[in-house]
Amino acid sequence: MSEQVVITGVAGFIGSNLAKRLIDDGYRVRGVDNLAYGLVENIPPGVDFIKKDIRDKDLMKTFKGADYIFHLAAKNCISDCQQDPVETAEINVFGTVNVFEAAKGAGVRKLIYAESSALYEGSKVLPTRKAKSSRKASTPSARRRECTSRTHTADSPPSISSPFATSAFTVRFRTIDEPYRRS
């Protein structure tokens, strides 16, 4: 039997492309998105799609049976985030904590968490390690950075004292573009 992957933010650009790749590679994919920013037509055939917000308290049911979760859902348009910082925190911080808690409760083996590369804004040295970043990041990055302490990256080993039983890793995307990307 193939492994089950859940992708939050599956109707977004990165989530939909990841879903297609995973399906092509033989994974079973369940996609979660509230369609606030993503488009249902982006979701590739073969995805078991569930319209749900990552802040929903019953998210654990959606994660049951999953081996892996790619957490890509976020509010990340800088102007939207600056216009409504409270909603940004609700989605990017509380929503992300809810994803981690639901993953732990559902017994998910590994969670891969997308953090904004805006963390590196103002850096003079490239490539920039997390410890060397300027920390003068934009609102979406500042909000999601609060969740980073619950994960680890390639340049910082996992913490034994993590409050989550699920193994979690942080990834940062930078300059992602495709001809059919929605602007």
Residue frames as a rotation matrix with the C-alpha (Angstrom) as fourth column:
MET 1
0.585 0.811 0.000 0.00
0.811 -0.585 0.000 0.00
0.000 0.000 -1.000 0.00
SER 2
-0.144 -0.636 0.758 1.32
0.567 -0.681 -0.463 3.47
0.811 0.364 0.459 -0.87
GLU 3
-0.628 -0.185 -0.756 2.00
0.761 -0.347 -0.548 6.05
-0.161 -0.919 0.359 1.79
GLN 4
0.441 0.868 0.228 -0.56
0.861 -0.481 0.164 8.76
0.252 0.124 -0.960 2.59
VAL 5
-0.763 -0.641 -0.076 0.46
0.645 -0.749 -0.151 12.41
0.039 -0.164 0.986 2.37
VAL 6
0.493 0.847 -0.200 -1.61
0.845 -0.521 -0.120 15.40
-0.206 -0.110 -0.972 3.46
ILE 7
-0.656 -0.625 0.424 -0.89
0.704 -0.708 0.046 18.82
0.272 0.328 0.905 1.96
THR 8
0.250 0.670 -0.700 -2.32
0.712 -0.616 -0.336 21.92
-0.656 -0.415 -0.631 3.63
GLY 9
0.084 -0.165 -0.983 -2.64
-0.418 -0.901 0.116 24.75
-0.905 0.401 -0.145 1.13
VAL 10
-0.323 -0.234 0.917 -3.11
0.490 0.788 0.373 22.25
-0.810 0.570 -0.140 -1.71
ALA 11
0.589 0.624 0.513 -4.95
0.767 -0.232 -0.598 24.75
-0.254 0.746 -0.616 -3.93
GLY 12
0.655 -0.457 -0.602 -2.03
-0.324 -0.889 0.323 27.16
-0.683 -0.017 -0.730 -3.92
PHE 13
0.620 -0.459 -0.637 0.79
-0.740 -0.071 -0.669 27.23
0.262 0.886 -0.383 -6.44
ILE 14
-0.477 -0.875 0.082 3.34
-0.845 0.430 -0.319 25.21
0.244 -0.221 -0.944 -4.46
GLY 15
-0.350 0.398 0.848 0.79
-0.548 0.647 -0.530 22.86
-0.760 -0.650 -0.008 -2.89
SER 16
0.719 0.691 -0.079 -0.85
-0.443 0.368 -0.818 21.93
-0.536 0.622 0.570 -6.19
ASN 17
0.405 -0.655 -0.638 2.48
-0.755 0.154 -0.637 21.30
0.515 0.740 -0.432 -7.91
LEU 18
-0.623 -0.588 0.516 3.69
-0.781 0.506 -0.366 19.22
-0.046 -0.631 -0.775 -4.96
ALA 19
0.096 0.759 0.644 0.45
-0.513 0.592 -0.621 17.21
-0.853 -0.271 0.446 -5.04
LYS 20
0.813 0.185 -0.552 0.89
-0.583 0.273 -0.766 16.44
0.009 0.944 0.330 -8.75
ARG 21
-0.094 -0.948 -0.303 4.48
-0.812 0.249 -0.528 15.31
0.577 0.196 -0.793 -8.20
LEU 22
-0.596 -0.119 0.794 3.57
-0.702 0.557 -0.443 13.10
-0.390 -0.822 -0.415 -5.23
ILE 23
0.502 0.822 0.269 0.70
-0.481 0.524 -0.703 11.47
-0.719 0.223 0.659 -7.14
ASP 24
0.659 -0.335 -0.673 3.03
-0.653 0.189 -0.734 10.87
0.373 0.923 -0.094 -10.09
ASP 25
-0.435 -0.900 0.030 5.47
-0.746 0.342 -0.572 9.24
0.505 -0.271 -0.820 -7.64
GLY 26
-0.366 0.356 -0.860 2.76
0.129 0.934 0.332 6.88
0.922 0.011 -0.388 -6.33
TYR 27
-0.985 0.051 -0.164 1.70
0.156 -0.137 -0.978 8.55
-0.072 -0.989 0.127 -3.09
ARG 28
0.004 0.999 0.038 -1.91
0.910 -0.019 0.414 8.86
0.414 0.033 -0.910 -2.01
VAL 29
-0.910 -0.379 0.170 -2.58
0.314 -0.895 -0.317 12.57
0.272 -0.235 0.933 -1.52
ARG 30
0.240 0.917 -0.319 -5.21
0.969 -0.207 0.134 14.25
0.057 -0.341 -0.938 0.62
GLY 31
-0.653 -0.467 0.596 -5.40
0.504 -0.856 -0.119 18.01
0.566 0.223 0.794 0.16
VAL 32
0.140 0.632 -0.762 -6.68
0.954 -0.291 -0.066 20.55
-0.264 -0.718 -0.644 2.66
ASP 33
-0.889 -0.359 0.283 -7.45
0.422 -0.884 0.204 24.15
0.177 0.300 0.937 1.72
ASN 34
-0.254 0.831 -0.494 -10.06
0.547 -0.298 -0.782 26.74
-0.798 -0.469 -0.379 2.67
LEU 35
-0.057 0.128 0.990 -9.81
0.993 -0.095 0.069 28.28
0.103 0.987 -0.122 -0.83
ALA 36
0.640 0.217 -0.737 -9.32
0.420 -0.902 0.099 31.78
-0.643 -0.373 -0.669 0.60
TYR 37
0.177 -0.674 -0.717 -6.25
-0.613 -0.645 0.456 32.26
-0.770 0.359 -0.527 -1.61
GLY 38
-0.810 -0.486 0.329 -5.93
-0.107 0.673 0.732 29.07
-0.577 0.557 -0.597 -3.65
LEU 39
-0.181 0.721 -0.669 -8.05
-0.980 -0.189 0.061 28.00
-0.082 0.666 0.741 -6.59
VAL 40
0.310 0.379 0.872 -9.94
-0.399 0.884 -0.243 24.70
-0.863 -0.272 0.425 -6.71
GLU 41
0.982 0.079 -0.171 -8.98
-0.187 0.318 -0.930 24.33
-0.019 0.945 0.327 -10.39
ASN 42
0.151 -0.988 -0.010 -5.31
-0.931 -0.139 -0.337 24.20
0.331 0.061 -0.942 -9.32
ILE 43
-0.001 -0.121 0.993 -5.88
-0.714 0.695 0.084 20.92
-0.700 -0.708 -0.087 -7.47
PRO 44
-0.625 -0.327 -0.709 -4.71
-0.767 0.430 0.477 18.04
0.149 0.842 -0.519 -9.66
PRO 45
0.473 0.771 -0.426 -6.88
-0.678 0.628 0.383 15.00
0.563 0.108 0.820 -10.39
GLY 46
0.121 -0.381 -0.917 -6.35
0.289 0.897 -0.334 12.21
0.950 -0.225 0.219 -7.88
VAL 47
-0.884 -0.377 0.277 -6.22
-0.115 -0.399 -0.910 14.45
0.453 -0.836 0.310 -4.80
ASP 48
-0.072 0.821 -0.567 -8.73
0.892 0.307 0.332 13.60
0.447 -0.482 -0.754 -2.07
PHE 49
-0.674 -0.229 0.702 -9.72
0.123 -0.972 -0.199 17.25
0.728 -0.048 0.683 -1.48
ILE 50
0.052 0.646 -0.761 -11.19
0.990 0.069 0.126 18.48
0.134 -0.760 -0.636 1.79
LYS 51
-0.061 0.007 0.998 -12.28
0.149 -0.989 0.016 22.11
0.987 0.149 0.059 2.05
LYS 52
0.694 0.174 -0.699 -11.20
0.692 0.108 0.714 23.02
0.199 -0.979 -0.046 5.57
ASP 53
0.618 -0.475 0.627 -9.42
-0.433 -0.871 -0.233 25.83
0.656 -0.128 -0.743 7.40
ILE 54
-0.174 -0.784 -0.596 -6.24
0.244 0.552 -0.798 24.92
0.954 -0.284 0.096 9.30
ARG 55
-0.746 -0.051 0.664 -7.73
-0.553 -0.507 -0.661 26.63
0.370 -0.860 0.351 12.36
ASP 56
0.296 0.926 -0.234 -10.61
-0.627 0.374 0.683 24.11
0.720 -0.056 0.692 12.55
LYS 57
-0.041 -0.284 0.958 -10.56
-0.980 0.198 0.017 22.26
-0.194 -0.938 -0.287 15.84
ASP 58
0.652 0.339 0.678 -11.46
-0.270 0.940 -0.210 18.94
-0.708 -0.046 0.704 14.18
LEU 59
0.421 -0.567 -0.708 -8.37
-0.900 -0.167 -0.402 19.00
0.110 0.807 -0.581 11.92
MET 60
-0.454 -0.639 0.621 -7.00
-0.729 0.667 0.152 15.84
-0.512 -0.384 -0.768 13.56
LYS 61
0.311 0.653 0.690 -9.74
-0.019 0.730 -0.683 13.77
-0.950 0.199 0.240 11.88
THR 62
0.906 0.009 -0.423 -8.51
-0.408 -0.241 -0.880 15.01
-0.110 0.970 -0.215 8.51
PHE 63
0.069 -0.991 -0.114 -4.96
-0.975 -0.043 -0.218 13.90
0.211 0.127 -0.969 9.35
LYS 64
0.281 0.075 0.957 -5.89
-0.551 0.829 0.097 10.37
-0.786 -0.555 0.274 10.54
GLY 65
0.747 -0.020 0.665 -4.05
0.372 0.841 -0.393 7.73
-0.551 0.541 0.635 8.53
ALA 66
0.895 -0.447 0.008 -1.47
-0.266 -0.547 -0.794 10.15
0.359 0.708 -0.608 7.14
ASP 67
0.514 -0.822 -0.245 2.20
0.856 0.511 0.083 9.24
0.057 -0.253 0.966 7.15
TYR 68
-0.638 -0.766 -0.079 3.42
0.756 -0.642 0.125 12.73
-0.146 0.020 0.989 6.21
ILE 69
0.644 0.748 -0.161 2.07
0.686 -0.658 -0.312 16.27
-0.339 0.090 -0.937 6.20
PHE 70
-0.588 -0.662 0.466 3.37
0.775 -0.626 0.087 19.14
0.234 0.412 0.881 4.10
HIS 71
0.271 0.677 -0.684 2.12
0.815 -0.540 -0.210 22.26
-0.512 -0.501 -0.698 5.85
LEU 72
-0.675 -0.490 0.552 2.01
0.732 -0.537 0.419 24.99
0.091 0.687 0.721 3.17
ALA 73
0.315 0.894 0.317 -1.15
0.778 -0.435 0.453 26.85
0.543 0.104 -0.833 4.16
ALA 74
-0.418 -0.430 -0.800 -0.55
0.794 -0.600 -0.093 30.45
-0.440 -0.675 0.593 5.20
LYS 75
0.882 0.470 0.035 -1.61
0.445 -0.806 -0.389 34.02
-0.155 0.359 -0.920 4.72
ASN 76
0.065 -0.996 -0.054 1.43
0.798 0.020 0.603 35.41
-0.600 -0.082 0.796 2.94
CYS 77
0.197 0.030 0.980 0.49
0.751 -0.648 -0.131 38.39
0.631 0.761 -0.150 0.78
ILE 78
-0.672 -0.614 -0.415 2.39
0.727 -0.439 -0.528 41.18
0.142 -0.656 0.742 2.53
SER 79
-0.793 0.401 0.459 -0.23
-0.314 -0.914 0.258 43.88
0.523 0.060 0.850 1.87
ASP 80
0.258 0.911 -0.322 -3.03
-0.116 0.360 0.926 41.62
0.959 -0.202 0.199 3.20
CYS 81
0.084 -0.319 -0.944 -0.94
0.854 0.511 -0.097 40.75
0.513 -0.798 0.316 6.24
GLN 82
-0.891 -0.452 -0.046 -0.20
0.423 -0.787 -0.450 44.38
0.167 -0.420 0.892 7.01
GLN 83
-0.494 0.789 0.366 -3.84
-0.432 -0.588 0.684 45.33
0.755 0.180 0.631 6.53
ASP 84
0.629 0.751 0.201 -5.08
-0.595 0.299 0.746 42.66
0.500 -0.588 0.635 8.96
PRO 85
-0.401 -0.915 -0.036 -2.28
-0.650 0.312 -0.693 41.54
0.645 -0.254 -0.720 11.31
VAL 86
-0.247 0.373 0.894 -4.73
-0.844 0.370 -0.388 39.90
-0.476 -0.851 0.224 13.73
GLU 87
0.829 0.559 -0.019 -6.09
-0.480 0.694 -0.536 37.55
-0.287 0.454 0.844 11.07
THR 88
0.347 -0.797 -0.494 -2.51
-0.573 0.237 -0.784 36.94
0.742 0.555 -0.375 9.90
ALA 89
-0.592 -0.565 0.575 -1.55
-0.791 0.270 -0.549 35.79
0.154 -0.780 -0.607 13.40
GLU 90
0.205 0.754 0.624 -4.68
-0.748 0.532 -0.397 33.66
-0.631 -0.386 0.673 13.68
ILE 91
0.929 0.153 -0.336 -3.83
-0.356 0.614 -0.705 31.83
0.098 0.775 0.625 10.45
ASN 92
0.378 -0.879 -0.289 -0.04
-0.345 0.156 -0.925 31.76
0.859 0.450 -0.245 10.51
VAL 93
-0.625 -0.601 0.498 0.55
-0.681 0.109 -0.724 31.22
0.381 -0.792 -0.478 14.21
PHE 94
-0.251 0.585 0.771 -2.55
-0.748 0.388 -0.538 29.65
-0.614 -0.712 0.341 15.74
GLY 95
0.745 0.509 -0.431 -3.39
-0.665 0.512 -0.544 27.74
-0.056 0.692 0.720 12.55
THR 96
0.082 -0.817 -0.571 0.12
-0.549 0.441 -0.710 26.34
0.832 0.372 -0.412 12.41
VAL 97
-0.716 -0.267 0.645 0.05
-0.697 0.313 -0.645 25.32
-0.030 -0.911 -0.410 16.08
ASN 98
0.268 0.900 0.345 -3.29
-0.759 0.417 -0.499 23.63
-0.593 -0.128 0.795 15.37
VAL 99
0.619 -0.134 -0.774 -1.68
-0.609 0.540 -0.581 21.72
0.496 0.831 0.253 12.46
PHE 100
-0.469 -0.880 -0.082 1.14
-0.577 0.375 -0.726 20.54
0.669 -0.293 -0.683 14.76
GLU 101
-0.536 0.338 0.773 -1.26
-0.728 0.279 -0.627 19.48
-0.428 -0.899 0.096 17.51
ALA 102
0.579 0.807 -0.117 -3.54
-0.732 0.452 -0.509 17.68
-0.358 0.381 0.853 15.04
ALA 103
0.293 -0.571 -0.767 -0.54
-0.612 0.504 -0.609 15.91
0.735 0.648 -0.202 13.48
LYS 104
-0.744 -0.567 0.354 0.62
-0.611 0.362 -0.704 14.75
0.271 -0.740 -0.616 16.89
GLY 105
-0.236 0.756 0.611 -2.88
-0.726 0.280 -0.628 13.56
-0.646 -0.591 0.483 17.83
ALA 106
0.736 0.535 -0.415 -3.27
-0.665 0.455 -0.592 11.71
-0.128 0.712 0.691 14.54
GLY 107
0.515 -0.600 0.613 0.10
0.068 0.741 0.668 9.96
-0.855 -0.302 0.422 14.93
VAL 108
0.978 -0.194 -0.077 1.63
-0.116 -0.195 -0.974 11.46
0.174 0.962 -0.213 11.79
ARG 109
0.580 -0.810 -0.088 5.24
0.805 0.552 0.218 10.31
-0.128 -0.198 0.972 11.33
LYS 110
-0.534 -0.833 -0.143 6.71
0.762 -0.548 0.345 13.48
-0.366 0.076 0.928 9.83
LEU 111
0.705 0.694 -0.145 5.58
0.590 -0.688 -0.423 17.06
-0.393 0.213 -0.895 9.27
ILE 112
-0.470 -0.789 0.396 7.35
0.881 -0.398 0.255 19.31
-0.043 0.469 0.882 6.77
TYR 113
0.448 0.624 -0.640 6.61
0.703 -0.689 -0.179 22.95
-0.553 -0.369 -0.747 7.53
ALA 114
0.010 -0.402 0.916 7.08
0.865 -0.456 -0.209 25.79
0.502 0.794 0.343 5.04
GLU 115
0.263 -0.039 -0.964 8.44
0.655 -0.726 0.208 28.97
-0.708 -0.687 -0.166 6.54
SER 116
0.985 0.156 0.077 8.85
0.165 -0.695 -0.699 32.23
-0.056 0.701 -0.711 4.68
SER 117
0.127 -0.977 0.173 12.25
0.974 0.090 -0.208 33.00
0.187 0.195 0.963 3.22
ALA 118
0.512 0.121 0.850 11.45
0.112 -0.991 0.074 36.62
0.852 0.057 -0.521 4.13
LEU 119
0.909 -0.266 -0.320 13.26
0.363 0.130 0.923 35.69
-0.204 -0.955 0.215 7.34
TYR 120
0.036 -0.987 0.155 16.42
0.920 0.093 0.380 36.50
-0.390 0.129 0.912 5.39
GLU 121
0.717 0.257 0.648 15.38
0.542 -0.790 -0.287 40.00
0.439 0.557 -0.705 4.28
GLY 122
0.877 -0.392 0.279 18.28
-0.457 -0.860 0.226 42.40
0.151 -0.325 -0.933 4.68
SER 123
0.679 -0.664 0.313 20.93
0.293 0.637 0.713 39.68
-0.673 -0.393 0.627 4.84
LYS 124
0.537 -0.592 -0.601 24.29
-0.780 -0.619 -0.089 40.68
-0.320 0.517 -0.794 3.38
VAL 125
-0.606 -0.777 0.172 25.79
-0.694 0.622 0.362 37.18
-0.388 0.099 -0.916 3.28
LEU 126
0.604 0.770 -0.207 24.46
-0.771 0.499 -0.395 34.52
-0.201 0.398 0.895 0.88
PRO 127
0.036 0.919 -0.391 23.75
0.263 0.369 0.891 31.74
0.964 -0.135 -0.228 1.45
THR 128
-0.373 -0.048 0.927 22.52
-0.726 -0.607 -0.323 32.83
0.578 -0.793 0.191 4.86
ARG 129
-0.668 0.153 -0.729 22.14
0.467 0.848 -0.250 30.45
0.580 -0.507 -0.637 7.76
LYS 130
0.375 0.926 -0.051 19.14
0.573 -0.188 0.798 30.97
0.729 -0.328 -0.601 10.03
ALA 131
0.382 -0.276 -0.882 21.35
0.883 -0.173 0.437 32.13
-0.273 -0.945 0.178 12.90
LYS 132
-0.642 -0.749 -0.166 22.88
0.639 -0.642 0.424 34.88
-0.424 0.166 0.890 10.74
SER 133
-0.150 0.652 0.743 19.66
0.826 -0.331 0.457 36.37
0.544 0.682 -0.489 9.34
SER 134
-0.771 -0.224 0.596 18.82
0.036 -0.950 -0.311 39.98
0.635 -0.219 0.741 10.17
ARG 135
-0.573 0.646 -0.504 15.47
0.813 0.373 -0.447 39.11
-0.101 -0.666 -0.739 11.82
LYS 136
-0.632 0.410 -0.658 13.96
-0.252 -0.911 -0.326 42.30
-0.733 -0.040 0.679 10.35
ALA 137
-0.907 0.251 0.338 11.43
0.420 0.596 0.685 40.31
-0.030 0.763 -0.646 8.41
SER 138
-0.658 0.736 0.160 8.02
-0.464 -0.563 0.684 41.23
0.593 0.376 0.712 7.06
THR 139
-0.162 0.708 0.687 4.77
-0.982 -0.051 -0.179 40.51
-0.092 -0.704 0.704 8.91
PRO 140
0.743 0.501 -0.443 4.08
-0.540 0.841 0.045 37.02
0.395 0.205 0.896 7.47
SER 141
0.053 -0.817 -0.574 7.58
0.099 0.576 -0.811 35.86
0.994 -0.014 0.111 8.34
ALA 142
-0.680 -0.296 0.671 7.49
-0.562 -0.378 -0.735 37.45
0.472 -0.877 0.091 11.77
ARG 143
0.233 0.855 0.462 4.21
-0.972 0.210 0.102 35.68
-0.010 -0.473 0.881 12.58
ARG 144
0.847 0.128 -0.515 5.27
-0.240 0.958 -0.156 32.27
0.474 0.256 0.843 11.32
ARG 145
-0.192 -0.981 -0.029 8.71
-0.305 0.088 -0.948 32.58
0.933 -0.173 -0.316 12.91
GLU 146
-0.141 0.213 0.967 6.94
-0.987 -0.101 -0.121 32.19
0.072 -0.972 0.225 16.25
CYS 147
0.842 0.506 0.184 6.20
-0.511 0.859 -0.026 28.59
-0.171 -0.072 0.983 15.25
THR 148
0.440 -0.729 -0.525 9.73
-0.465 0.315 -0.827 27.81
0.768 0.608 -0.200 14.12
SER 149
-0.334 -0.592 0.733 10.86
-0.934 0.103 -0.343 26.97
0.127 -0.800 -0.587 17.63
ARG 150
0.348 0.562 0.750 8.69
-0.622 0.737 -0.263 23.86
-0.701 -0.376 0.606 17.32
THR 151
0.997 -0.050 0.064 10.65
0.081 0.619 -0.782 22.58
0.000 0.784 0.621 14.32
HIS 152
0.213 -0.968 -0.134 14.20
0.011 -0.135 0.991 22.27
-0.977 -0.213 -0.018 13.15
THR 153
0.847 -0.022 -0.532 16.10
-0.519 -0.256 -0.816 22.96
-0.118 0.966 -0.228 9.95
ALA 154
0.765 -0.613 -0.199 19.10
0.372 0.672 -0.641 21.40
0.526 0.416 0.742 8.26
ASP 155
-0.166 -0.897 0.409 21.33
0.050 -0.422 -0.905 23.87
0.985 -0.130 0.115 10.13
SER 156
-0.432 0.016 0.902 19.78
-0.880 -0.225 -0.417 23.26
0.197 -0.974 0.111 13.54
PRO 157
-0.843 0.041 -0.536 19.27
0.014 0.998 0.054 19.69
0.538 0.038 -0.842 14.83
PRO 158
0.139 0.987 -0.079 15.95
0.060 0.071 0.996 18.56
0.989 -0.143 -0.050 16.29
SER 159
-0.443 -0.202 0.874 15.28
-0.788 -0.378 -0.487 19.41
0.428 -0.904 0.008 19.89
ILE 160
-0.771 0.134 -0.623 14.71
0.307 0.935 -0.179 16.49
0.558 -0.329 -0.762 22.21
SER 161
-0.787 0.447 -0.426 12.50
0.361 -0.227 -0.904 18.74
-0.501 -0.865 0.018 24.33
SER 162
-0.871 0.491 -0.028 10.09
-0.289 -0.465 0.837 19.47
0.398 0.736 0.547 21.48
PRO 163
-0.540 0.733 0.414 6.47
-0.582 0.031 -0.813 19.56
-0.609 -0.680 0.410 22.68
PHE 164
0.434 0.711 -0.553 5.40
-0.891 0.246 -0.382 17.61
-0.136 0.658 0.740 19.60
ALA 165
0.231 -0.300 0.926 5.80
-0.133 0.932 0.336 13.85
-0.964 -0.201 0.175 19.21
THR 166
0.880 0.141 0.453 5.73
0.413 0.243 -0.878 14.23
-0.233 0.960 0.155 15.43
SER 167
-0.217 -0.976 -0.010 9.11
0.718 -0.166 0.676 14.72
-0.661 0.140 0.737 13.77
ALA 168
0.822 0.569 -0.002 8.99
0.453 -0.655 -0.605 18.14
-0.346 0.496 -0.796 12.08
PHE 169
-0.326 -0.928 0.180 11.29
0.839 -0.197 0.507 19.94
-0.435 0.317 0.843 9.67
THR 170
0.465 0.404 -0.788 11.29
0.060 -0.902 -0.428 23.50
-0.883 0.152 -0.444 8.37
VAL 171
-0.236 -0.503 0.831 11.88
0.944 0.085 0.320 24.36
-0.232 0.860 0.454 4.71
ARG 172
0.078 0.225 -0.971 12.09
0.031 -0.974 -0.223 27.80
-0.996 -0.012 -0.083 3.13
PHE 173
0.283 0.100 0.954 11.19
0.926 0.230 -0.299 28.51
-0.249 0.968 -0.028 -0.48
ARG 174
-0.105 -0.371 -0.923 12.78
0.058 -0.928 0.367 31.33
-0.993 -0.016 0.119 -2.40
THR 175
-0.370 -0.048 -0.928 11.91
-0.776 -0.534 0.337 32.78
-0.512 0.844 0.160 -5.83
ILE 176
-0.598 0.303 0.742 9.44
0.412 0.910 -0.040 30.20
-0.688 0.282 -0.669 -7.01
ASP 177
-0.159 0.519 -0.840 7.88
-0.682 -0.673 -0.287 30.94
-0.714 0.527 0.461 -10.37
GLU 178
-0.556 0.112 0.824 6.16
0.563 0.780 0.274 29.20
-0.612 0.616 -0.496 -13.28
PRO 179
-0.963 0.160 0.217 4.43
0.094 -0.553 0.828 30.49
0.252 0.817 0.518 -16.40
TYR 180
-0.182 0.983 -0.021 0.95
0.272 0.071 0.960 29.66
0.945 0.169 -0.280 -15.07
ARG 181
-0.608 -0.086 -0.790 1.47
0.794 -0.031 -0.607 31.04
0.028 -0.996 0.088 -11.58
ARG 182
0.497 0.831 0.249 -1.29
0.748 -0.556 0.364 33.35
0.441 0.005 -0.898 -10.37
SER 183
-0.478 -0.727 0.493 0.13
0.398 -0.680 -0.616 36.82
0.783 -0.099 0.614 -9.70
